[in-house]
């Protein structure tokens, strides 16, 4: 019998020792992932997306590899090795490269985020088709309410440029959503048995390969050394690609995939509130109401999936 790592590596072990339950893990993941909007805004004046993402994923690979060695974690088989790389290429690499590319071609961050808000609904539809069992009515209602809340938060950020954005921008946004959806499904259905540290290393290798390809193809190698850029890179690699990604993998192993993806609807409101505090951006009463609406939608989805079928 192969020796498994200590409780899915130090991450999982530390969560158990500290009593961090699934709800707190979900909140922590939302806070981590919502900060990605702020990181992108802070780093964009100093670096091209290709080299920034390549460095971000490479640092995460190094961290997870060292963690795997320290925790004596078990690495996956050759077949799952490639699947993990593919999952990371879709879940992080394809999503972020395509999303950033959409913004570069003229689509606003708000428009890109709105398109991304359809991911939980798309995931629910695909899961329903694959399982032959449609989600409960409350799940659909929660997704609808949550998406409406996101529209209320981000609607004012739409600009005339979004209406005139070319097909490249919208196509890249669509590719980003499809990519993260496929990566999430692959991770949830086929890759839930590997220790977290090796999984994180392999999946960030896949993401780094996509970033390297993008940087080479579009010649995205510009880098202007600046303290803000280095701080952004540190948080993007350790806070997002290590901490946030480990939380996502852990949640996908312990919760329903639709319940986990519904958390995406909470990230735009948190990001908008953070931008108001940090960057002084405007926050209208309608946007504040939208924050509450989106969070209510997420709560409806997650609570309905936690109840036995007979309770709904």
N, C-alpha and C positions, 0 to 999 in steps of 0.2 A: 504493500500500500504506500502510495506516495505521501510524503509529509506535507501537509498544507501549511501555509503561512499562519502566523499567530492571529487568529480571528480576522481573516481578510486584511491582514497588514495592520500597521499601527493606527490607521484612520479608523477602521471599524472597531478595533479594540478600545481606542480612546473614547469613542462615542458610547460604547457600552459601559465603560468604567465611570464616565461622567454622568450617566443616566440621560443622555440626550435622546429624546424620543423622536418619533417620525415627524411630529408637528414642528418641533424646534428645528429639525434638520431641513424641513421644507422652507421655513422662514429664513434660515441661514442661506439656503441656496438662492432664494429670491433676492436677498440683499446682495449676494455676490454677483449674480448675473445681471441685476439691474445696474450695477456699477459699470458694466461694460459700455454702456452708452456714454458715461462720463469719461472713461478711459479713451475711447475713440475720439471724443471731442478734444481732449487735452493733448493727445499725441499727434493728431493729424497735421498740425502746422510744421512739425519737425521731422516727419518720417513718412515714407511711402508704405502702403499697407503690406506689400509683399515681404519686405525685409523685417518689418515690425512683427508680423505674424510668425514668420520663420523663426526669429529669435525667441518669441514667446513660447512656441511649441517646443523648440529645442531645449530650452531651460526646463520645461516641464518633463521632457523625456529624461534628462539627466537626473532630476529629482526622484522621479518614480523608479528609475533603474537602481539608484543607490538605495532607496527605501526597500526595494525588492530584495537586494542583497543583504541588507541589515536584518530584515524580518524573515529571511530564508523562505520567501514565498515561492510557490510552485508556478512555473510558467506553463502556458497552455500548449496543446499539441500543435503540430505544424499546420493542420487544417484550421484550427481556431486562431492560430497566429495571424494568418492572412485575413481572416474575418474581422479580427480586432482592428487591424490596420485599415480595412475598408470602412468599418464603423466609425473610426476616428476621422477618416478622410471625409465622410459624409456629415457626421454630427458636428464637427468643429471646422475642418478645413473648407469644405464646400460651402457650408453655411456662411462663415465669416468672409471668405474671399469674395463670394458672389454678392453678399450683402454690402460689403464695402465698395465693390465695383459698381453696384447699382447707385450708391450715393455719389460716387465719383462722376458718373455720367449725367448727373443732374437731378436725380431723385432726392428729395429731402429725407433727413433721418426720420422725421415723423411719418412720412409716407411709407418708408421701408418698414418701420415698426408696425404700422397698421396692417400692411400685407402679412407680416410675420405673425400677427395676432390670429390669423386663420389657421395656424398650425394645429392647435388643439382640436379644432373641429375636423380638419382633414384627417388627423390621427384617429379620431373617433369613428369616422366613416370607414377608413381602411380596416381598422380593427373589427368593426361590425361586419364588413364584407368577408374578411378572412375567417371569422369565427362563426358566421351565420346567425349570430345572436345580436340584435340591435341593442344599444345602450338604453337604459331606463329614460323615461320621459324627463325626469328631473335633471339628468345629465345634460340633455339637449337644452333644457331651459337654462341651466347654469352657464353653459357655454355661450348661449345667446346673450344672456345678461352681462357676462364678463366681456364679450366682444363689444357690446354696446358701450360699456364703460370705457373701454380703450378708445373707441371712436370719440367719446366725449372729451377725453383727456387730450388726444392728439389731433383732433379735428382742426383746432385753431392754428396748428403748425403747418397745415397745408398752404402751399404758395402757388402763384401762377405758374411757376416753373414746373411744378408737379403735373399740371394739366398739359404742359407742352413737352414734358419729358419724352424722349424717343423710346422706341421699342426695346432698345438695348437695356435701358435702365429697368424697365418693368420685367423684361425677360430674366435679367440677372436676379431681381427680387424673387421672381417665381422659382427660379432654380435654387435659390437659397432656402426657401420654405420646403420645397420637395426634398432637398438634400438633408436637412435636419430631421424631417419626418422619417425618411428611409433609414437614416442612421439610428434614430431612436427606436424604431421598430426592430431593426437588426439587433441592437443591444438588448432590448427587452426580451425578445423571443429566443435568441440563440446563445447569448454570451453572458449569462448570469452566474456561471459556476466558477469562473477564474478568479483568483485573488485580485483585489483591487489595484495593488501597486503594479503588477505586470500588465494588467489591463490598461491602466493609465499610461504606462510607458509605450505600449504598442499602439494605442489609439492616438497618442500625440505624435508618434512617428508617421502615421497615416496623414494626420493633419499637416505636419511639417512638409510632407511630400507635396501636398496640394499647394501650400504657400510657396514652396521653392519653384514649382512649375509656374505659378502665377507671376512671381517676381522675375523669372527668366523670360516668360512669354511677353509680358508687358513692360519689361525693363523697370521694375519698381524697386530700385536699390538706393534711393535717396535717404540719407541719414544725417541729421544735423544734431550733433551732441548738445544736449541741453538738460538741466536738472529735471525739468518737468517730464521730458521724454524718458529718462532713466527711471523715475518714480513710476510713471505709467507702465513701463515695461515690467518692472518688478511686480506691480500689483496684477497686471494682466497675466503674467506667467504663474506666480505663486497663489494669488487670490482667486483667479478665474480658472486657469487651465489645470491647476493642482487642487485647490480647495473646493471651488465651485463644481468642477468636473467630478471630483471624487464623491461629493454629496449627490450629484445627479445620478451617478452609477449606483450608489448605495440605495437611493430612493427607487430606482427602476427595478432593483432586486427585491424590494420589500413592499411595493405598492402597485396598484393598477396603473398601466401606462397612460390611460386617459387622465387619471387623477394627477399624475406627475406632470404631464404636458399642460394641464390646465393652469399650472403655476406660471406659465409664460404670460398669462393675462395680468398677472400682478406686477410684472417688471416695469412696464411703461409708467404706471402711476408712481411707483417708487422713484424711478429715474426722473420724472418730472418734478417731484417734490425735492429731490436732491439738487437738480439744476436750479430750482428756485432759491435754495439755500446757498449753494456754492457759487453759481454764476449770476445770480440775480435775475433770472429769467421770469417773465410774467406768468402768473398763475391766476386764472379767472375763477369766479364762483362755479361756473359750469364745469371747469376742469376738476375742481375739488370734489364736486358731486360725482363726476365720472370716476374718480379714484375709489370712492366708496362703492359705487355700483360695480366696478370690475372686481373688487375684492369680495363683495357679496356673491357674485357669480362663481368665483373660485370656491368659496365656502360651500355653496350649493352642490357643485360637482363633487367635491371631495367627501362631503358628508353623505351624499346619496350613494356613493360607491363603497362607503364603509358600512352601510346598513345591509342586513340580509335581504334577499329579494322580496320576501314576504312583508317586509316593513315598509316598502315603498308603494 
